[in-house]
Amino acid sequence: MKYTPQVDDYVIWTPSYGPVLKGWVYFVSDQYITIEIGVRCKDDENIKDCPIHKKTHCCVLCFPEYWHQLEYVKNRRNDEDTYKSQEGRYIDPQ
């Protein structure tokens, strides 16, 4: 079965050329997806400079020719208790 990535899916990417990556699909387009592999809180000074975002997100690009290497684990779209979308976050096109 062919997997089509969607925002808020948790995936495991096992590329043939590097380490295994695990994370949440953060953005989807026809050209690529981004997978969020890390998040950390900003310090007070960085929050003061950019108060819209309180965290730093580390994302990697995954192009369509590698999507067959993705393993779907779960999603968080319907789990309102564990995930709150960041206020002001760009809404990905469907």
Secondary structure, 3 states (H helix, E strand, C coil): CCCCCCCCEEEEECCCCCCCEEEEEEEECCCCEEEEEEEEECCHHHHHHCCCCCEEEEEEEECHHHHHHEEEEEECCCCCCCCCCCCCCCCCCC
